[in-house]
Amino acid sequence: MGPLAGLRIIEFDGLGPVTFAGMVLADMGAEVLRLTRGGAAPAAVFDDVGGEVLHRGRTAVPVDLKSPDDRDRVLALIESADALIEGFRPGVMERLGLGPDICTARNPRLVYGRVTGWGQTGPMADQVGHDINYIALSGALYPMGAGDRPPLPPLNLIGDYGGGAMMLVSGVLAAMLEARSTGRGRVVDAAMTDGSALLTSLFHALRSRGLWSDAREANLLDGGTPFYRCYTCKDGGFVAVGALEPRFYAAFINGLGLTPDEAPQFDRSNWPALQARIKALFATRDRDDWAAHFAGTEACVTPVLTMAEAAAHPHNRARETFVEAGITQPAPAPRFAEAAAAISAERRVLPLDRALADWAEPSVLDVS
């Protein structure tokens, strides 16, 4: 059992961050009911993109939110919940009669978690957008990619998942912890613009000291140095080099057959020539040859693996970082002592009336 066992969370079905947040909370042991659009056949409920993985660990409950009867039953279900998470545009839940005021009137200890791109307030709150737009406005996108090209989107990891879902999860957990002692919930407003901006905190600090430039590939952690970047190998594979500290850098250049006099670490004027030399050296051997060559050293050199290769890597296999549950997928993280990280590939669909009956008993956080 995970540390959130006994907690009850209602997830209003959506895409992107709210779905990922629901998965994380379920992975941690919470009982999450995912309210899906009613009228779909059970076999079709899970056909949306990513559902085979992102819907794991929780039960789908089809509802028609435009039906007064279903809305009333959803409110009855909310009376027994510890938290609710939703990712609709601002105002949608209010128009459905399920906004925070109505829900918390029925359940004062309810934590009402909301995740959107622009947030619940502000001049852009009602505008549409996607991950790339949110991280563009927050300043998180600009530093990404090559210096002579437009910024390169880092998948949807920063906006949807890092700045959105994980901020929603941490906010909901904090508010539930407070509700345990006070009996009062909170509304959590997780905006991807806010969250992705928060993720750039270190770089704002560096920039204030003159240690970070707005130019891409010109800084310590953006590929601007010869000792913190990726290189192409003879077979077309890649290695990642992260030899930041002098001790690690010494191990790195020693492994390449260079000396400190040939390759001074912080001589910026020499970085272009040094990078070209290192690039030529890595091009002489295959990726896995280099990985074996640097294995066990402090050089901080690793192969850049595809997703399929990552699942098969000995370290990841030993830790069971990936599991087989219908398909190969990442296991829950982080790990908790004495709590199994196993997941189930079973996909349950439960009628709303049955869900209400199952939640008839008070939650473990019900202090009333």
N, C-alpha and C positions, 0 to 999 in steps of 0.2 A: 504494500500500500504506500502511496506517495504522501508527502506532507500535507497536501490539501484534501486528503480523504475526508468525506463528510460534508464538504462545502458544495453548495448548489449554485450553478451559474447558468443563466439563460443566454444563449447566443442567437441573435437575429441573423439569419443566414445572409451572407454577402460574399464579396470577393476581396482578395488582397489582405490587408492587415487584420481585420476582425476575424477572418478564418484562421490565420496563423496564430493569433492570440488565443482563440478557442482551443486549438491543438495544443499549444504550450500549457495552458491551464489544465486541460485534460491529462496531458502527459504527467503533470505533477500530482495527479490523483483526484482532482475535482470532478464532481459529476456534472457534466455539461450537456444540456439539452439544446440541440441546434434546431431552432424553429425555421422550417423551410416553407416554400410556397405551396399552398394546398392545391389539390387537383392533379398533381403529377403522380403517375404510377410509381410504386415503390422502386421498381428497377431503374427508373429514370431520375430519381432524386439525386443520385450521386454522379451524374454524367458531366458535371461542369469541370472546367479545367483544374487539375490539381487535386480533385476530390479524393482520389485513391489514396493519397498520402495526407493531405491537409484536413480531411474529415475524420481522421482516425480517432478512436478513443471516445466517441460520443454518439449519442442516439439522435436520429432525425425525427422530428415531430412535425408533420405537415399541418399547416394552419392557413386559413384565409383571413388575413389581417383586415380585409374590408368587410368582413362579416361581423355584425354586432355580437352574435352569439360566440364566435371564436374569440373576438376581442375580450369579451367578459371572462371567458375561460382562461385566456392568457393572463389577464389581470389576477385571476385567482391563483394561477401558477406562480406569478411574480410575488404573491404574498408569502410563499414558502422559499423564495430564492434569497441567496446572500448577495448575488451580484447579477447584473445584466450588462451585456456588451453589444454594441450596435455600431455599424459603419455607414449609415445612410447620410445623405446630405442634410445640412441643418434644416430643421422644420418638418422633415418627413415623419418622424415619430410623433411629433405634436399633432400633425394632421390626422394621424391614425388613432389619436386618442390614447397614445402610450408614451407621452412625454414624461420627463422627470417629475413634474409636479403631481401628475395623476398617479404615477407608479409609487412615488415615495409617500404619498398620502395613504396608499394601501399598505405600504411596508416601510416604515420610517428608517429601518436599519439597512435598507437596500443601497448597495453601491451601484451607481448608474454610470457605466463606462462608455464613452463615445470617442470614436476615432474617425477623423476626417483629414482631408489634405490641408485645407486652409484654416481649420479650426471653426468653432461655433460662432465666433465674432470676428469683426474686422471687415474692411471694404471688399475683400475678395471671398468672403465666407460662402457666398452662394454660387461662385463660379465653378465650372467643371475643370478637371485636370487629372493628371496621372503622376506617378512617382517622379518622372523626369522633370515635370513642371514644379513640383514642390521642392525638390532638392536644388533646382535652378534658382528659385527665389530665396532659398535659405543660405546660398553661398557654398553649399556642399558640392555642387556639380562642377563649378568652375575649375578647381585644381586637378580634375581627373583627366588622364590621357596624355598624349604626346604634345610637346610644346609647339609644334608647327601645324597642329590640326585642331579642329573644334573639340570641346570636351567630350569625353567618351562615357556614356551611361554605365555605371557600375552595377549592371542588372537592376533589379528593384530591391536590392538589399538594404540600402540606406534609408529611403523614404518609407516604403511600405512596411518593411520588417524591423529595421533598427530604430528609425525615428517614429514609426507608427505603432506597430504591434507590440514591441518590447516596452515602449513607454506606456502603452495602455496596460500591459500586464503589470508593470511595476506600480503604476498608479492605483490600479484596482486592488492589488495585494496590500498596499499601504493603507488604503481606505477601509478594507475589510479588517485589517488589524486594529484600526481605530474603532470601528463599529463593534468589535468584540467587547470593548470596555465601556463604550459610551451608549451603545444601542442606536446610534445615529449614523446613517450613511452619508455619502457625498456624491456629487456629480464630478466625474473625471473627464476633462476636455483634453484629449490627446490629439494634437495637430501634427501632421507630418512635417510641416514647415518648422514648428517649434522643436520637434524632436531631432530632426536632421541638423538644425542649427546647433543644438546642444552637443551633438556628436563632433562638431568642429571646434570645441572649446580649446583644445591644446593649440590649435593653429592660430586662433585669435591671440592666445598668450604669446606665441612665438612671434607673430606679426607685430605685436605691440613693442617688442624688444628689437625689432629690426632683423629678426632671424628667419623671417618667412617672406618670400616674394610672391606677388600675384601671378608671376610667370609660371607656366607649367614646366615640369622637368627642370626645375632650377633650384630645388630645395632638398632637404635631407631625406624626406620620406616619400617623395613623389617621382623617384627615378632620376633625380638630378645628379646623384653621386654615382661613381663607378662601383661602390660597395653596398648599395641598396637598390637593386633593380634586378630584372630578369635578363638572361642571355640565351641565345639560340645555340644549340649544339649541332654536331655533325649530322645527326640523323633527323634534324628538324624538331627535336624535342627541346624543352626549355628547362633551365635551372633558375631557382630563386636564390639570390644572395642577400643576406641581411647582416653583414659583418660591420655593425655600427661601432661597437666598443673597440678601443685600440687592441686589446688582447685578442678579440675575435678577428679583427682585421689582420693582425700578425699571422694568425693561423691560416687565414684565407690566402694571403699573398704567398706564404710559404708553400701552401698546397699547389699554387700555380707555378712554383719555381722562381718567384720574384723575391727581391730583397727590399727592406725598408728604404734604402737609398734610391732604388729604382722606382719605388711606388710610394712616395710619402702620402699619408692618408688625407691630410687636410690642406694640401696645396691646390687650391681651386684652379689656378692657372694651368695646372697639369692634368686636370680631370678629363678633358676631352681626349688627350693623347692616351691617358691611362685606360679610359673606357674602351678606346679602339684596340688597345693591346689585349685587354682582357677578353674582349669580344672575339678576337682572332684566336686566342688560346682555347676558349670554349668550343670554337668551331672545329677543333682538331679531334674531338672525341665525342662518342655518343652520350646521350643524357644519362643513361643508367651507369655507364662507365664513370662519369663524373660523380654521380651519387655514391657509388661504391668507394671511389677515391677519397671523398670527404667524409664518409661515414665514420662516426666515432670521434671526430675532431671538433674543435670549437669554432670552425670556420663559418657556421650558420649557412650552409649550402644544402639545399634540398631540391629534389626534382619537382617540377610543376606537373601535377597529375590531372588527368581527365577525371570526370566523376566516376566512371567505371573503374579506373585504376585506383582511385582513392578507396573505393569499397573493398578492393582486394589487397591493399597495402598491409604488410604484417603488423604494423603498430595499430592501425585501425581495426584489424581483425582481432588482435589481442584484447583491445578495449571494447570490442563489439560496438564500435562507433556507428556502424551500419547494421541493419537487421533485415531479415527476410520476412515480410508479412504481406503476402500477395505479390509484392515487388520489392526490390532492394530499395531501402529508404533510410534516412538518418534516424538513429535511435534518439529517444528523449535526452535532453540535456538541460541543466547540469545533472550530475549524479548525486544521489542522496544515500548515505549509509543505511544499509538494511532495507532499502526499497528497491524492488526489482524494476529494471528499465524496459521490461518486455512490453510489447504492444500487440494489439489484436487486429487482424485484418477483417474481423466481422463487422458488418454494417447493418445496424438495427434501424428499423422504422417503427415508431411507436405512435398509436393514436393519442390525440390530445387528452381524451378522457382517462386513458390508462396512465399517462404521465401525471395527471392531477392526482390520481389515486396513489401512485407511488410516492408522491411528495406530500402526502397527508400529514406525516409526522414532522415535528419541528426540526429545523436545521441545527447543526452543532453550534452555530453562532447565534441562535435565537436566545437573547437575554431577557425577553419580555416575560 
